[in-house]
Amino acid sequence: MVVAECGNELEEPSMQKQDVIRIAEGLRLIEEGVETIQAVMKEKKIKSLKDVAEELIPFFKKDDDSLTESIISHLE
């Protein structure tokens, strides 16, 4: 994304400390989510995410009308 033009050169916006902190926090949340998923899969002896998707699709179809068909087809 270009925000300023200095002479003939285009200047890219630089990340601020707060941007780096927000990205790091997002990565931490992703890591925690992955660890949770792995723990449940290990506990329940689930071998693949396909098995998880097979369980989730009927749940979402029944309980969440906002889940679009494209998301469901992606899980399938």
N, C-alpha and C positions, 0 to 999 in steps of 0.2 A: 504494500500500500504506500503510495507516494503522497506526502502531505505538503511539502514545500519545495520550491524551485530556487536554487541558489546559482545565479548566472546560467550556465548551460548544464549544470549538474543537478540531478534530482536527489533529494535528501530523504532517506528512509527514517521513519520514527524510531527512536531507540527505546528499549525496554527500561522501565523504571524499576527500582527496588521492589515496589509494591506489586508490579506485574510478575516478577520472579517469585515472590512470596505466594501469590495467588496460583501460579502454575504449580509450584511445589505442593501446595495444599491439595490441588486437584489430583496430582499424581499420588499423594498419600492416600486419598480417598479411593482411587482406583486400586491401589495395592491392597488396601483393607478389603475391598469388595472381592478381589480375586482370592485372597486368603479365605474369606468366608465361603465362597463358592467351592473352593478346593476342600475345605474342612467338611462341608455337608456332603459333597460327592464321596469323600473318603469314608465318612461315617455310614453312609447309605450304600456304599459299594457301587456307586454309579461310575461307569467306565467312560462315558462320552457325553458331550454337551447335546448331542442328538437325542439321547435318552431324556435329558432334562427338558429339551424343547417339546418332546412328545407329551410330557406331563403338563407343561405350561400352556400349550395351545388350548386345550379344552377349558382350563381354568380361566384364561383371558377371554375366550369367546363367551363364557357364561357370565363372568363378573365385570368385564370392562368393555362397554360398547364403544369407547373411544379408540380402542386398539384397531388400527386399520388392517385391511386385508393384506396390504403390502408387507406389513410387519409380520403378520402370521405366515405369509408365504415365505418370507425370509427365514423364519424359524424352521419351517418345514424343509 
